[in-house]
Amino acid sequence: MEDLLVDSVFNGDREAQIQAASQFGELSSRQKQKLVERGVIVPLVSMLRSQDYEAIEAALLSLLSLAYGSERNKIRIVKSGVVPVLLELIQCESEALIELTLAAMLILSSCAANKLAIASSGAIQLIVGILNGDLGNNNGGISIQAKIDAIATLHNLSTCHQLIPPIVSSGVIYPLLQIIHGSEKSSELAEKAIALLENIVSLSENALQEIAATGCAIRAFVEVIEEGSLQCKEHAVSILLMLCQSCRDRYRGSILREGVMPGLLQLSVDGTWRAKNMARELLLLLRDCSDYGSRSTQSKHELMEQIMQEIDSEGERVAETTLRLVEEMIAKLSTR
């Protein structure tokens, strides 16, 4: 069977190549590896250069199948010169092909050895263009799944720290904020976008300053803390904490004016372990006193009264449940 597939991919006509490529997904990992050793990646990449939709789709699916679960195959596929071909396909008119191509980019970018090669090909700027809505068909751009894969690809690349500057300079911050602002806050799309933002901001002061200068940013993060999934909330409070830590005097008022306190108090009790700790730290930074490091000298009553006054000063209506959350948060703070 393997001999027939290899011969068909290398020497067969259009139909034979498509049929052979379509069977790759049914093979065992060992069989796939044997095909790779016999050089099938090269003709599959050649099929991607054709103008034949069916051939391109079959080749993409085959390459995805060969790459999945094998770091060695991912490296070989990139070394075959596939990345420039994939970047051309991303700009085609077919939404289905764009989705498959982005899925391939996502898998290939998960391999550490491929990250620099993918970035140097111009992939970052092109993917950011996708998020900006510059690419896709004329009926509203690309699908949600394609956007998720595009963001996940950038996230893979961002784990290579030397790629952070080109990612930031690509203009990615604004489209990510727009996605977070306009999406369901508990959706996978919002979660991917805010996770990428946190990763970038944690490694780039320029990215943090760009976020601070964007009007909708703080409001979007507060909305995520109120409405997002547990992971989304964790990423959002992390970004707000980094922002406040970078210049408390400058950003404290902006954060408070967006009504962050109730959601932050809730998160300090019900969030993930990491989110709880960050929420409590941010609450202390948001207190209306300059010596926020002296919390150990304040009584539980004084600290609770101060936080409640700040909530009132921001126009928040404090319900009984919010009071309970304050009391629970203060009790936990006092034991640290």
DRENGUTI-388446 format. One record per residue (C-alpha): residue in three letters; x, y, z. Coordinates in pm, 1 decimal, padded with zeros to 6 digits, always signed. Last residue first. Layout:
% residues N
R  residuo         X         Y         Z
R      ALA         X         Y         Z
...
END
This chain:
% residues 336
R  residuo         X         Y         Z
R      ARG  -00170.7  +03625.3  +05459.8
R      THR  -00442.3  +03571.0  +05721.6
R      SER  -00569.9  +03931.2  +05715.3
R      LEU  -00613.5  +03916.2  +05340.2
R      LYS  -00848.0  +03618.8  +05375.4
R      ALA  -01071.1  +03799.8  +05622.1
R      ILE  -01063.4  +04113.2  +05407.0
R      MET  -01180.5  +03913.4  +05103.2
R      GLU  -01458.7  +03744.7  +05296.2
R      GLU  -01582.5  +04076.1  +05436.8
R      VAL  -01570.5  +04242.6  +05096.8
R      LEU  -01756.1  +03950.9  +04940.9
R      ARG  -02028.0  +03973.9  +05205.3
R      LEU  -02065.3  +04345.3  +05136.9
R      THR  -02102.9  +04267.0  +04767.8
R      THR  -02376.3  +04015.1  +04847.6
R      GLU  -02562.7  +04276.4  +05051.9
R      ALA  -02565.0  +04514.5  +04758.3
R      VAL  -02326.9  +04803.1  +04704.5
R      ARG  -02451.7  +05037.4  +04435.1
R      GLU  -02140.5  +05169.5  +04265.1
R      GLY  -02104.2  +05545.3  +04215.7
R      GLU  -01725.2  +05549.4  +04212.5
R      SER  -01713.4  +05717.3  +04553.3
R      ASP  -01929.8  +05438.9  +04694.3
R      ILE  -01679.4  +05173.3  +04588.6
R      GLU  -01399.2  +05380.8  +04735.9
R      GLN  -01584.3  +05419.0  +05064.1
R      MET  -01636.7  +05042.4  +05079.4
R      ILE  -01264.1  +04984.5  +05032.0
R      GLN  -01181.2  +05224.0  +05316.6
R      GLU  -01438.1  +05074.0  +05552.4
R      MET  -01305.0  +04724.2  +05488.4
R      LEU  -00949.1  +04836.3  +05557.4
R      GLU  -01045.2  +05014.3  +05879.9
R      HIS  -01247.6  +04719.5  +06010.0
R      LYS  -00975.0  +04464.6  +05940.7
R      SER  -00725.1  +04680.1  +06126.0
R      GLN  -00443.2  +04850.8  +05947.8
R      THR  -00076.7  +04791.8  +06030.8
R      SER  -00045.0  +04492.4  +05795.5
R      ARG  -00164.4  +04703.0  +05504.6
R      SER  +00147.9  +04918.6  +05516.8
R      GLY  +00244.7  +04867.9  +05151.2
R      TYR  -00042.9  +05087.4  +05034.8
R      ASP  +00131.8  +05394.7  +05169.9
R      SER  -00012.9  +05642.5  +04924.8
R      CYS  -00374.3  +05593.9  +05021.7
R      ASP  -00695.6  +05559.2  +04825.3
R      ARG  -00688.8  +05183.1  +04779.0
R      LEU  -00644.2  +05071.2  +04418.5
R      LEU  -00309.6  +04905.4  +04489.3
R      LEU  -00467.8  +04697.5  +04764.3
R      LEU  -00746.6  +04584.9  +04535.6
R      LEU  -00485.8  +04498.0  +04270.2
R      GLU  -00305.0  +04269.7  +04513.1
R      ARG  -00631.6  +04102.1  +04609.2
R      ALA  -00722.7  +04049.4  +04244.5
R      MET  -00376.0  +03910.6  +04169.7
R      ASN  -00398.2  +03655.1  +04448.3
R      LYS  -00749.0  +03550.0  +04354.4
R      ALA  -00659.5  +03524.4  +03985.2
R      ARG  -00369.8  +03289.1  +04057.3
R      TRP  -00582.7  +03055.1  +04269.6
R      THR  -00864.4  +03071.8  +04014.8
R      GLY  -01142.9  +03313.5  +04091.7
R      ASP  -01427.8  +03292.5  +04345.1
R      VAL  -01315.0  +03510.9  +04637.4
R      SER  -01081.2  +03771.5  +04490.5
R      LEU  -01281.3  +03746.3  +04167.6
R      GLN  -01595.9  +03870.3  +04338.6
R      LEU  -01405.7  +04164.1  +04486.1
R      LEU  -01262.5  +04245.5  +04145.5
R      GLY  -01604.1  +04230.4  +03983.8
R      PRO  -01747.3  +04466.5  +04245.7
R      MET  -01445.6  +04701.8  +04229.0
R      VAL  -01390.7  +04747.2  +03854.5
R      GLY  -01637.7  +05027.4  +03796.8
R      GLU  -01468.9  +05182.5  +03491.3
R      ARG  -01381.9  +05489.2  +03697.7
R      LEU  -01167.2  +05272.0  +03926.8
R      ILE  -00937.1  +05166.1  +03644.4
R      SER  -00894.1  +05520.6  +03517.0
R      GLY  -00827.5  +05650.0  +03868.2
R      ARG  -00554.5  +05395.4  +03937.6
R      TYR  -00385.1  +05447.0  +03600.1
R      ARG  -00154.8  +05746.7  +03642.3
R      ASP  -00082.4  +05730.4  +04015.2
R      ARG  -00024.0  +05355.1  +04002.4
R      CYS  +00232.0  +05366.0  +03723.5
R      SER  +00368.4  +05027.5  +03610.2
R      GLN  +00200.7  +04845.3  +03899.1
R      CYS  -00142.1  +04965.4  +03786.3
R      LEU  -00087.0  +04839.2  +03431.8
R      MET  +00060.6  +04510.5  +03548.1
R      LEU  -00242.1  +04462.4  +03774.8
R      LEU  -00482.3  +04547.9  +03493.9
R      ILE  -00310.0  +04293.2  +03267.9
R      SER  -00320.4  +04020.8  +03534.1
R      VAL  -00684.1  +04098.8  +03612.7
R      ALA  -00773.1  +04038.3  +03247.9
R      HIS  -00574.4  +03714.4  +03212.1
R      GLU  -00736.5  +03562.0  +03520.3
R      LYS  -01081.5  +03678.1  +03414.9
R      CYS  -01040.1  +03511.2  +03076.8
R      GLN  -00932.9  +03187.5  +03247.1
R      LEU  -01236.5  +03185.5  +03475.8
R      SER  -01467.4  +03263.7  +03184.8
R      GLY  -01565.1  +03624.2  +03124.9
R      GLU  -01855.3  +03839.5  +03243.0
R      GLU  -01740.9  +04070.4  +03523.3
R      ILE  -01362.8  +04039.0  +03489.0
R      VAL  -01406.5  +04048.2  +03110.6
R      GLU  -01608.5  +04369.6  +03137.0
R      VAL  -01329.6  +04523.0  +03345.7
R      PHE  -01078.0  +04421.6  +03079.3
R      ALA  -01287.5  +04582.1  +02804.3
R      ARG  -01324.2  +04903.5  +03004.3
R      ILE  -00948.9  +04921.6  +03052.3
R      ALA  -00885.2  +04881.9  +02679.0
R      CYS  -01152.6  +05097.2  +02516.8
R      GLY  -00949.9  +05416.0  +02497.8
R      THR  -00616.4  +05278.6  +02383.7
R      ALA  -00325.4  +05462.0  +02547.4
R      ALA  -00292.2  +05212.1  +02830.8
R      ILE  -00280.7  +04926.1  +02580.4
R      GLU  -00001.8  +05097.0  +02389.0
R      GLN  +00189.9  +05155.6  +02711.8
R      LEU  +00167.3  +04787.8  +02801.5
R      ALA  +00280.0  +04687.5  +02453.1
R      ASN  +00580.8  +04918.5  +02477.0
R      GLU  +00672.2  +04769.9  +02814.8
R      SER  +00694.9  +04429.9  +02648.5
R      LEU  +00728.4  +04085.0  +02804.7
R      SER  +00426.0  +04067.9  +03035.2
R      VAL  +00231.0  +04270.9  +02780.5
R      ILE  +00281.0  +04010.6  +02506.1
R      ASN  +00173.9  +03715.7  +02720.7
R      GLU  -00122.9  +03905.8  +02860.9
R      LEU  -00233.4  +04007.0  +02512.3
R      LEU  -00207.6  +03650.0  +02383.7
R      ALA  -00426.0  +03526.0  +02669.8
R      ILE  -00670.4  +03811.0  +02600.3
R      ALA  -00714.8  +03709.7  +02237.9
R      LYS  -00739.7  +03335.0  +02300.8
R      GLU  -01000.8  +03385.4  +02574.1
R      ALA  -01201.8  +03628.4  +02362.9
R      LEU  -01214.9  +03378.0  +02075.7
R      GLU  -01298.9  +03089.4  +02308.9
R      SER  -01602.0  +03280.9  +02431.4
R      SER  -01660.2  +03394.4  +02790.6
R      LYS  -01648.7  +03764.8  +02706.8
R      GLU  -01878.9  +03733.0  +02409.0
R      SER  -01686.9  +03932.2  +02152.2
R      GLY  -01674.3  +04300.7  +02058.0
R      HIS  -01440.6  +04436.4  +02325.9
R      ILE  -01212.7  +04132.1  +02321.1
R      ILE  -01191.2  +04138.0  +01940.3
R      GLN  -01131.0  +04512.2  +01938.3
R      LEU  -00855.7  +04474.2  +02197.9
R      LEU  -00690.0  +04207.3  +01983.0
R      PRO  -00725.7  +04428.6  +01675.5
R      TYR  -00553.7  +04716.8  +01861.5
R      ILE  -00261.8  +04521.8  +02006.6
R      VAL  -00155.1  +04348.7  +01684.3
R      GLY  +00003.1  +04654.9  +01524.4
R      SER  +00297.5  +04463.3  +01375.8
R      SER  +00532.9  +04651.4  +01610.0
R      VAL  +00419.9  +04434.3  +01901.9
R      ILE  +00477.9  +04109.6  +01711.1
R      PRO  +00811.0  +04235.6  +01578.2
R      PRO  +00923.5  +04319.9  +01935.2
R      ILE  +00795.7  +03989.0  +02084.8
R      LEU  +00980.5  +03767.3  +01837.3
R      GLN  +01298.7  +03753.4  +02046.5
R      HIS  +01092.7  +03606.6  +02328.3
R      CYS  +00994.0  +03291.3  +02141.6
R      THR  +00668.0  +03219.7  +02326.4
R      SER  +00517.3  +03491.8  +02107.3
R      LEU  +00530.2  +03261.2  +01803.4
R      ASN  +00290.5  +03014.1  +01962.9
R      HIS  +00062.2  +03301.4  +02066.6
R      LEU  +00068.8  +03434.3  +01711.2
R      THR  -00045.0  +03092.4  +01590.7
R      ALA  -00318.0  +03085.6  +01856.6
R      ILE  -00443.2  +03423.8  +01733.0
R      ALA  -00464.7  +03297.8  +01374.5
R      ASP  -00625.9  +02971.8  +01487.0
R      ILE  -00895.8  +03160.0  +01677.8
R      LYS  -00949.0  +03396.7  +01384.7
R      ALA  -00993.0  +03100.3  +01148.7
R      GLN  -01238.6  +02944.1  +01392.1
R      ILE  -01443.5  +03266.2  +01402.8
R      SER  -01468.9  +03265.6  +01023.7
R      ILE  -01300.3  +03502.6  +00781.4
R      GLY  -01409.6  +03833.8  +00635.6
R      GLY  -01763.8  +03972.7  +00619.5
R      ASN  -01901.5  +03859.1  +00287.1
R      ASN  -01628.5  +03992.6  +00060.3
R      ASN  -01397.2  +03700.2  +00120.5
R      GLY  -01097.1  +03700.5  +00350.4
R      LEU  -00820.3  +03945.8  +00425.1
R      ASP  -00789.6  +04298.4  +00568.2
R      GLY  -01020.2  +04222.0  +00860.8
R      ASN  -00775.1  +04350.4  +01119.0
R      LEU  -00734.5  +03998.6  +01255.7
R      ILE  -00639.3  +03877.8  +00908.4
R      GLY  -00392.8  +04162.8  +00871.3
R      VAL  -00234.5  +04052.7  +01198.0
R      ILE  -00181.7  +03715.3  +01031.0
R      LEU  -00009.1  +03881.5  +00735.0
R      GLN  +00216.0  +04090.3  +00957.0
R      ILE  +00323.5  +03788.9  +01159.4
R      ALA  +00373.7  +03557.6  +00861.7
R      GLY  +00638.3  +03769.3  +00690.9
R      SER  +00869.1  +03477.9  +00612.6
R      SER  +01101.1  +03568.8  +00900.7
R      ALA  +00825.8  +03479.7  +01148.4
R      ILE  +00782.2  +03127.2  +01011.6
R      ALA  +01156.8  +03061.3  +01009.0
R      LEU  +01195.0  +03201.0  +01360.2
R      LYS  +00916.6  +02980.1  +01498.6
R      ASN  +01005.2  +02651.9  +01329.0
R      ALA  +01249.0  +02501.4  +01581.1
R      ALA  +01006.8  +02566.2  +01866.9
R      CYS  +00735.3  +02353.2  +01705.9
R      SER  +00387.7  +02491.9  +01774.6
R      SER  +00425.4  +02711.3  +01467.4
R      LEU  +00375.1  +02410.5  +01236.8
R      ILE  +00044.0  +02319.5  +01401.2
R      LEU  -00092.5  +02674.1  +01389.5
R      MET  +00027.2  +02733.2  +01034.1
R      ALA  -00151.6  +02416.2  +00922.3
R      ALA  -00472.8  +02525.5  +01095.2
R      LEU  -00432.5  +02864.0  +00926.5
R      THR  -00410.5  +02690.3  +00588.1
R      LEU  -00715.1  +02474.6  +00658.9
R      GLU  -00921.0  +02779.2  +00757.4
R      ILE  -00804.3  +02981.6  +00456.3
R      LEU  -00886.7  +02686.0  +00231.5
R      ALA  -01242.2  +02670.7  +00365.6
R      GLU  -01286.8  +03047.8  +00337.5
R      SER  -01191.1  +03038.4  -00029.8
R      GLU  -01089.8  +03378.0  -00170.9
R      CYS  -00712.8  +03331.1  -00138.1
R      GLN  -00485.7  +03538.3  +00085.5
R      ILE  -00411.6  +03258.8  +00330.9
R      LEU  -00308.2  +03050.3  +00029.7
R      GLU  -00018.8  +03285.3  -00044.5
R      LEU  +00100.1  +03259.0  +00315.5
R      LEU  +00082.2  +02880.6  +00289.0
R      VAL  +00309.6  +02882.6  -00016.0
R      PRO  +00559.7  +03106.3  +00164.9
R      VAL  +00554.5  +02858.0  +00457.9
R      VAL  +00594.6  +02535.1  +00258.4
R      GLY  +00962.8  +02564.8  +00174.3
R      SER  +01050.4  +02200.2  +00240.1
R      LYS  +01226.0  +02311.3  +00558.9
R      VAL  +00884.2  +02389.2  +00706.6
R      ILE  +00759.7  +02037.2  +00630.7
R      ARG  +01076.0  +01880.2  +00766.5
R      ILE  +01048.5  +02068.9  +01094.5
R      LYS  +00685.5  +01967.8  +01142.4
R      ASN  +00781.0  +01608.3  +01057.0
R      ARG  +01041.2  +01600.1  +01332.4
R      GLU  +00802.4  +01751.2  +01583.9
R      SER  +00553.4  +01471.2  +01517.0
R      GLY  +00210.3  +01470.8  +01682.2
R      TYR  +00023.7  +01619.8  +01386.7
R      ALA  +00261.1  +01706.7  +01105.6
R      LEU  +00177.9  +01413.1  +00875.9
R      SER  -00197.9  +01460.0  +00918.4
R      LEU  -00177.4  +01834.4  +00864.5
R      LEU  +00033.2  +01771.1  +00553.9
R      SER  -00228.6  +01530.6  +00422.3
R      LEU  -00514.8  +01772.1  +00492.0
R      LEU  -00328.2  +02047.7  +00310.8
R      ALA  -00253.9  +01822.2  +00012.8
R      ALA  -00618.0  +01711.7  -00020.1
R      GLU  -00739.5  +02073.5  +00000.4
R      ILE  -00487.1  +02190.7  -00258.4
R      ALA  -00581.0  +01910.0  -00497.2
R      GLU  -00952.6  +01983.0  -00462.9
R      TYR  -00902.6  +02357.0  -00515.8
R      ASP  -00687.7  +02314.0  -00828.6
R      GLN  -00477.1  +02622.3  -00901.6
R      SER  -00163.0  +02426.1  -00823.3
R      ARG  +00100.5  +02546.0  -00578.8
R      LEU  -00037.6  +02334.1  -00294.5
R      MET  +00019.6  +02022.6  -00506.6
R      SER  +00390.0  +02104.0  -00510.9
R      VAL  +00388.4  +02098.6  -00129.5
R      LEU  +00242.9  +01747.8  -00146.7
R      PRO  +00508.1  +01648.8  -00401.6
R      VAL  +00786.3  +01753.8  -00159.3
R      ILE  +00633.1  +01605.0  +00157.6
R      VAL  +00626.8  +01257.1  +00006.6
R      GLY  +01003.4  +01211.7  +00049.4
R      ARG  +01048.2  +00843.9  +00126.7
R      GLU  +01119.1  +00916.6  +00492.5
R      VAL  +00786.5  +01102.5  +00505.9
R      LEU  +00608.2  +00791.8  +00372.3
R      LYS  +00775.1  +00578.2  +00638.4
R      GLN  +00666.7  +00823.6  +00906.2
R      LYS  +00308.7  +00802.7  +00787.3
R      GLN  +00316.8  +00423.6  +00808.9
R      ARG  +00447.6  +00437.3  +01166.4
R      SER  +00184.7  +00690.3  +01269.8
R      SER  -00086.9  +00465.8  +01130.9
R      LEU  -00256.8  +00550.8  +00803.5
R      GLU  -00613.4  +00672.4  +00751.2
R      GLY  -00514.9  +01040.1  +00729.1
R      PHE  -00284.3  +00965.7  +00438.2
R      GLN  -00567.9  +00833.6  +00224.3
R      SER  -00671.7  +01167.5  +00077.2
R      ALA  -00320.6  +01220.8  -00056.1
R      ALA  -00349.8  +00903.7  -00262.7
R      GLN  -00688.2  +01000.6  -00408.6
R      ILE  -00570.5  +01352.3  -00487.4
R      GLN  -00253.2  +01229.7  -00652.5
R      ALA  -00436.7  +00966.2  -00857.0
R      GLU  -00695.3  +01216.9  -00976.4
R      ARG  -00435.8  +01471.6  -01084.0
R      ASP  -00214.0  +01220.5  -01262.9
R      GLY  +00021.6  +00994.1  -01075.9
R      ASN  +00399.8  +01014.4  -01060.9
R      PHE  +00505.6  +01137.8  -00719.3
R      VAL  +00180.1  +01109.0  -00522.8
R      SER  +00073.1  +00790.1  -00700.9
R      ASP  +00414.3  +00623.8  -00662.7
R      VAL  +00426.3  +00701.4  -00291.5
R      LEU  +00070.8  +00578.5  -00237.3
R      LEU  +00133.9  +00256.4  -00430.0
R      ASP  +00454.9  +00182.0  -00242.0
R      GLU  +00278.5  +00243.1  +00091.9
R      MET  +00000.0  +00000.0  +00000.0
END
